[in-house]
Amino acid sequence: MPHLILECSDNIAEKNPQLLNILHDCQQILVENLPTNLETCKSRLIRHQDYLLGNGEVTNAFVHLEVRVLVGRSVGLLTELAKRLKAHILSQLSESQCSNLKLKISVEIIELSNIYVN
């Protein structure tokens, strides 16, 4: 049931098919570590053309993954999962890392409220 929302600035070098592969891999990491079922994952990619990062330099770039999960997992598990997801994302952004971009990568895991209806 997790929701995965991968947002990025439009200046990163990786194209949408590569980013969708990253999302798929992140789903698999959740399936193996939460656990959850792949069929319940709801994932989306949002590329931002309009954004402001820091001082506004055109070489500033970001990738942010937000994962929304049902309540009940330990903080330790969610923290470890966030670190694992960030490391995987970083490993898949070699084109952007080799360019002159100042790339910022972040992951946030949020528990859904008790009023979530699926």
Secondary structure, 3 states (H helix, E strand, C coil): CCEEEEEEECCCCCCHHHHHHHHHHHHHHHHHHCCCCHHHCEEEEEEECCCCCCCCCCCEEEEEEEEEECCCCCHHHHHHHHHHHHHHHHHCCHHHHHCCCEEEEEEEEEECCCCCCC
